[in-house]
Structures are given as structure tokens and as C-alpha cells.
């Protein structure tokens, strides 16, 4: 496994490590905290963007993060911004000095540099074409983002923003180096980097942590093709498991006893999560999040086993 090296860059004598900030915080300049490894991330997977679930949510593209078990995919997801008027600048991997370093994403009034990585859905490598703030409401450009217009009404169509950006590779997941993008930061992007920023919200951090606990997201398991590359909202995994249970019942692949057993497990997880949140002001501690994901992994395996047991008996 590549040697993992933590690089902490301190700007204006302030540093908040990525992954430890549980609440959004502002800073007068960009705070760069990264991880560097000697092997580049896999190519970006191709996937369909789920529809925006509710008015005001913004799209945050999926990306390859790095942990003790190597690269793992953090699904793209619609999230509530920390406040009106801010936009999400995605994080990106950059190759320099023989290593791949991670540059964390952030919220700000303008889109900054994200390595020229073509994340899609408005993030074509430079800027953002998926919509704009109009007063206190966000308007969505349905030419590049998936919006259910029966739920979301602030929309417009601008196809002129769909164009090829020079130096942007179709599926490259990093900037610089062999196979990476060759885009450099513009004057506007450099200016955006010095604007007041808001760090990823607690919901975003919870989403990334949950992804790190799901083995199906590991590149070593999915070979660069995650089974669930995108979600409509944070916490969708538990809902997907309920759907899998329902499919098992309707198809006859799960017996009444098997269904009751996994339903009881799901109920226990939900009750425990609710109790933990109530005890901690609506949030889960890192240890509690880890335990919830461990229990969900166990339930997921049991659903898979139960749905396939009858098939094997035939």
C-alpha cells in the first residue's frame, strides 16, 4: 500500500484539518489541508445524476478520497448549502513533486480552482454552469443538471455554457502528471481562493465518513466502478436497504422470518441513531457514525445472503 503522508499547510496562522470540522466555519483566506500519496486515483466513473430532491439543494460531485484501505468513492449528492449565496468548489487531486495531493473543497461566493477536473453536471473543469443565485433563491440550469420540475420551479435553460474546456480530460480525476488535466488557475479563480470560505458542512462530513465505511466504495473492491456512484441526498443508503428488503419480499426470495429479522435490525439501527442524535444536540459522534455504518454493513450482508439462499437451493 502506498505510504500515506499528511501535509498540513498553515495560512494566516489558522488550520482546521479536513474531516475534523463538525460545523461550518468561516476563514478570511483558503485553508489548505491535504493528503498526499504516491499512486494516483482511478478515473472518474460515468454515472447518472439523480434529480434534485428539494428546492435550494446544490449538487456536490462525487470524488475519490483516500483512507487506510486506499482510495474509496464518495458518491455525488445533493446537499443543503450552509447559507444563501454560496457555491461549492469541489476538491481535487493535484500531481506535484512526485506525489498526488488532495486539495479540499469549500463553500464561497464564487467558484474557485478545482484542477480542471470534469466532474460533470455543471462542473466542466472551469467554473460552474449548473445554476445561479437569484436573490434568496437558487435557479437551476436544466441544460446541465437533473431537476424534477414538479418539485423545483426555479429553473432556466442555457445551453451556451455547454462547451469543451481546453486542457480538460473527459474522465481524469486529477490535475498534472501523466493522464491528468493540464488546466491552470485563472485570475478569477485565484481571486476566489482569497475570498471568505465556509468549510464542508457536518452533513457533508457525515456523508464522506459513511462512504469510507462501505466496502463497496473501495477501489480495491469495485475496480474503479462503484455500485452507488451518486445519491439524491445524504443518508440514502438506509433507504436503499429498505428497498432491497421490499424487493426480496415481493420476489419471494426472502421468507417472512428473514424479513422480520432484518426489519428488526433496521428498526434497532434507526432507534439507536435517533437516541444518539438527541443526546448530542442532533449530531452523531465519529464513534457513533462508525458503529451505525458497521451495523448497516452487517444488515446489508444479511439481506444479500437471504435473497440468494433460495436461489442457491434451486
Phi and psi in degrees as a GROMACS rama.xvg file:
@    title "Ramachandran Plot"
@    xaxis  label "Phi"
@    yaxis  label "Psi"
@TYPE xy
-59.6716  145.914  UNK-2
-69.0288  130.943  UNK-3
-94.7522  125.243  UNK-4
-123.711  127.818  UNK-5
-93.3497  128.833  UNK-6
-117.827  119.584  UNK-7
-116.303  116.143  UNK-8
-105.214  123.719  UNK-9
-100.89  120.611  UNK-10
-117.661  133.727  UNK-11
55.1031  35.3384  UNK-12
56.3071  35.0593  UNK-13
-142.188  134.9  UNK-14
-147.443  126.497  UNK-15
-120.972  105.779  UNK-16
-59.1207  136.906  UNK-17
-62.5593  132.81  UNK-18
99.5509  -14.3957  UNK-19
-107.174  -16.2441  UNK-20
-79.9096  111.624  UNK-21
-90.2039  -15.9805  UNK-22
-129.603  150.548  UNK-23
-62.1272  141.069  UNK-24
-139.569  149.394  UNK-25
-99.7548  154.556  UNK-26
-145.622  150.393  UNK-27
-81.5589  -7.6051  UNK-28
-151.62  164.862  UNK-29
-65.4381  134.075  UNK-30
-103.654  115.13  UNK-31
-99.4619  115.733  UNK-32
-130.318  125.818  UNK-33
-138.498  173.758  UNK-34
-125.926  136.263  UNK-35
-123.564  139.947  UNK-36
-135.996  165.393  UNK-37
-95.0004  0.609848  UNK-38
-124.809  133.054  UNK-39
-72.9347  159.839  UNK-40
-72.8337  158.177  UNK-41
-64.0483  167.435  UNK-42
-64.6919  156.561  UNK-43
-69.2756  132.914  UNK-44
-73.8218  154.475  UNK-45
-92.1086  128.639  UNK-46
-150.984  167.096  UNK-47
-94.6579  133.884  UNK-48
-77.3883  126.675  UNK-49
-69.0909  156.591  UNK-50
-67.7312  145.791  UNK-51
-59.9379  124.513  UNK-52
-76.0533  -23.8957  UNK-53
-159.713  157.914  UNK-54
-58.5993  135.491  UNK-55
93.7689  -12.0671  UNK-56
-77.5192  146.939  UNK-57
-118.142  149.372  UNK-58
-82.5446  132.566  UNK-59
-118.887  115.501  UNK-60
-62.675  153.172  UNK-61
-70.6708  156.122  UNK-62
-156.417  161.044  UNK-63
-89.1614  118.75  UNK-64
-101.82  171.468  UNK-65
-129.626  134.513  UNK-66
-139.22  -165.233  UNK-67
-60.5512  -29.1784  UNK-68
-97.4561  14.3997  UNK-69
97.2068  -157.148  UNK-70
-73.0015  141.739  UNK-71
-140.488  148.191  UNK-72
-87.2296  129.976  UNK-73
-101.759  110.686  UNK-74
-58.5244  144.222  UNK-75
-61.9665  146.836  UNK-76
-157.213  149.044  UNK-77
-84.084  131.807  UNK-78
-136.29  160.613  UNK-79
-80.4861  127.36  UNK-80
-68.2504  157.398  UNK-81
-66.7431  -23.5638  UNK-82
-165.271  166.444  UNK-83
-66.6475  140.821  UNK-84
96.5356  -8.28406  UNK-85
-100.858  153.886  UNK-86
-123.721  157.356  UNK-87
-96.8349  122.673  UNK-88
-98.1146  114.045  UNK-89
-64.961  153.991  UNK-90
-75.7149  166.685  UNK-91
-156.487  157.837  UNK-92
-93.1678  135.198  UNK-93
-126.63  137.024  UNK-94
-96.1541  124.292  UNK-95
-161.852  142.294  UNK-96
62.473  25.4007  UNK-97
83.9356  4.29875  UNK-98
-133.353  160.902  UNK-99
-101.635  119.196  UNK-100
-111.129  144.067  UNK-101
-94.3266  129.943  UNK-102
-110.744  114.27  UNK-103
-67.5434  148.469  UNK-104
-79.1925  168.424  UNK-105
-161.517  161.857  UNK-106
-96.3533  140.583  UNK-107
-164.97  173.04  UNK-108
-69.4258  -21.9823  UNK-109
-136.082  158.657  UNK-110
-78.7459  127.528  UNK-111
-94.713  -164.327  UNK-112
-77.8621  130.489  UNK-113
-129.608  36.5545  UNK-114
77.8636  6.4612  UNK-115
70.4907  15.2271  UNK-116
-76.2716  126.355  UNK-117
-85.125  88.7796  UNK-118
-79.1293  -13.9525  UNK-119
80.9937  176.236  UNK-120
56.3316  45.7653  UNK-121
101.332  -22.2173  UNK-122
-99.511  79.2707  UNK-123
-84.0578  6.11054  UNK-124
119.786  -30.2636  UNK-125
-137.439  124.341  UNK-126
69.5969  -164.025  UNK-127
-144.539  127.904  UNK-128
-116.323  12.9279  UNK-129
-83.9354  -5.39347  UNK-130
155.578  -175.228  UNK-131
-158.209  156.374  UNK-132
-80.4484  131.301  UNK-133
-125.423  95.2832  UNK-134
70.2433  -129.274  UNK-135
-94.8371  11.3365  UNK-136
-124.849  146.987  UNK-137
-95.1718  130.454  UNK-138
-103.874  132.168  UNK-139
-100.581  134.344  UNK-140
-88.8746  101.27  UNK-141
-72.4779  -0.929574  UNK-142
-73.0135  -22.1438  UNK-143
-130.885  -11.5802  UNK-144
-123.669  152.932  UNK-145
-91.7071  111.593  UNK-146
-129.417  132.206  UNK-147
-82.0171  103.132  UNK-148
-70.4307  -8.69893  UNK-149
-78.8663  -17.9497  UNK-150
-107.372  -41.7004  UNK-151
-107.752  125.571  UNK-152
-110.173  -15.3734  UNK-153
-85.9458  85.668  UNK-154
-133.445  161.885  UNK-155
-154.032  168.929  UNK-156
-125.296  120.059  UNK-157
-136.247  97.3504  UNK-158
-84.525  -7.57923  UNK-159
-69.089  -17.3712  UNK-160
-82.7211  -9.2106  UNK-161
-86.6205  102.846  UNK-162
-152.738  167.212  UNK-163
-87.3251  125.379  UNK-164
-89.5377  129.671  UNK-165
-63.5652  131.907  UNK-166
88.1689  -3.85924  UNK-167
-94.5544  124.609  UNK-168
-92.0905  147.411  UNK-169
-55.4926  -48.8427  UNK-170
-126.581  11.3357  UNK-171
-63.5315  134.839  UNK-172
-103.891  9.61001  UNK-173
-149.559  166.15  UNK-174
-107.368  134.982  UNK-175
82.9882  167.279  UNK-176
73.6801  172.732  UNK-177
-60.9521  123.576  UNK-178
84.8102  -1.88367  UNK-179
-93.2405  175.26  UNK-180
-75.6609  160.678  UNK-181
-115.645  16.4334  UNK-182
-73.1806  141.39  UNK-183
-116.218  157.44  UNK-184
-66.3696  137.92  UNK-185
-83.6789  170.388  UNK-186
-61.8856  -38.6785  UNK-187
-65.5046  -39.6373  UNK-188
-69.082  -36.944  UNK-189
-65.5687  -37.1959  UNK-190
-66.7792  -39.2777  UNK-191
-63.5143  -31.2341  UNK-192
-65.909  -21.4483  UNK-193
-99.7693  4.5622  UNK-194
-81.6529  164.128  UNK-195
-60.4222  134.381  UNK-196
-120.38  159.062  UNK-197
-121.622  129.605  UNK-198
-69.5854  164.381  UNK-199
-50.5644  141.082  UNK-200
-71.0358  166.33  UNK-201
-61.7912  -32.362  UNK-202
-65.1018  -41.4398  UNK-203
-65.6962  -40.5921  UNK-204
-66.5065  -37.2906  UNK-205
-64.4089  -38.7646  UNK-206
-63.4596  -44.8736  UNK-207
-65.3547  -40.8439  UNK-208
-63.6319  -42.6374  UNK-209
-61.3282  -38.8562  UNK-210
-63.8498  -35.9637  UNK-211
-70.664  -16.6834  UNK-212
-96.7964  -7.44548  UNK-213
-100.373  111.265  UNK-214
-62.9986  -23.5832  UNK-215
-67.3581  -14.7666  UNK-216
-86.9833  -13.77  UNK-217
-69.5357  133.215  UNK-218
-60.5783  -31.2137  UNK-219
-67.4491  -20.9028  UNK-220
-98.1015  -42.4398  UNK-221
-99.0005  -3.55855  UNK-222
54.9068  38.7092  UNK-223
86.7499  5.20844  UNK-224
-128.718  79.1437  UNK-225
-61.6629  143.902  UNK-226
-69.0282  -33.0474  UNK-227
-125.554  78.7127  UNK-228
-73.3854  -15.9113  UNK-229
-149.385  154.014  UNK-230
-136.137  152.819  UNK-231
-77.4429  -26.3647  UNK-232
-160.951  162.631  UNK-233
-65.9131  138  UNK-234
91.1677  8.83394  UNK-235
-69.0241  -19.0804  UNK-236
-60.4998  -43.0605  UNK-237
-62.8195  -37.8159  UNK-238
-66.6924  -38.3241  UNK-239
-62.729  -35.244  UNK-240
-68.3255  -36.1294  UNK-241
-63.7669  -38.1077  UNK-242
-64.8624  -40.3886  UNK-243
-64.3409  -37.4429  UNK-244
-63.492  -45.4225  UNK-245
-60.7986  -40.4926  UNK-246
-65.5925  -36.9049  UNK-247
-66.2142  -37.4411  UNK-248
-69.4461  -48.3467  UNK-249
-65.0926  -29.9678  UNK-250
-88.1399  -7.07603  UNK-251
80.7836  8.89819  UNK-252
-81.4141  -14.1221  UNK-253
-124.116  133.665  UNK-254
-79.1478  169.854  UNK-255
-60.5512  -40.3428  UNK-256
-66.5318  -41.8967  UNK-257
-64.8776  -40.9497  UNK-258
-63.7047  -45.49  UNK-259
-61.6068  -37.2906  UNK-260
-65.0129  -49.8923  UNK-261
-72.0029  -31.6187  UNK-262
-63.4639  -38.6217  UNK-263
-65.4801  -38.9118  UNK-264
-63.9423  -44.6242  UNK-265
-61.0344  -41.7105  UNK-266
-63.0329  -40.5529  UNK-267
-63.327  -43.3336  UNK-268
-61.6037  -44.8766  UNK-269
-64.5651  -42.2919  UNK-270
-65.5541  -41.8136  UNK-271
-66.613  -40.5411  UNK-272
-62.5121  -43.5639  UNK-273
-61.5337  -44.3828  UNK-274
-64.1152  -41.468  UNK-275
-64.9293  -40.8253  UNK-276
-64.7863  -42.5302  UNK-277
-63.0892  -33.436  UNK-278
-78.8262  -15.3051  UNK-279
-125.082  34.5412  UNK-280
65.7062  32.5108  UNK-281
90.5524  1.55154  UNK-282
-120.511  164.411  UNK-283
-109.43  141.338  UNK-284
-74.5795  160.479  UNK-285
-53.746  -39.4135  UNK-286
-66.3303  -39.153  UNK-287
-68.2583  -39.3452  UNK-288
-61.9185  -41.3113  UNK-289
-63.3367  -40.6687  UNK-290
-67.3205  -41.1615  UNK-291
-60.5569  -45.0581  UNK-292
-66.9497  -34.2938  UNK-293
-63.9426  -43.2728  UNK-294
-68.9564  -36.4977  UNK-295
-67.3388  -37.0439  UNK-296
-61.6282  -42.214  UNK-297
-63.8257  -44.492  UNK-298
-65.1174  -40.2331  UNK-299
-60.0525  -42.5794  UNK-300
-65.0566  -37.6046  UNK-301
-68.0748  -38.3679  UNK-302
-61.3044  -45.7807  UNK-303
-61.2115  -42.9128  UNK-304
-64.9705  -45.2382  UNK-305
-65.8312  -39.9227  UNK-306
-69.3568  -23.5704  UNK-307
-101.965  -10.5624  UNK-308
-65.4313  -42.7966  UNK-309
-69.9555  -33.7981  UNK-310
-62.9902  -39.5651  UNK-311
-71.3787  -25.7906  UNK-312
-78.585  -17.0373  UNK-313
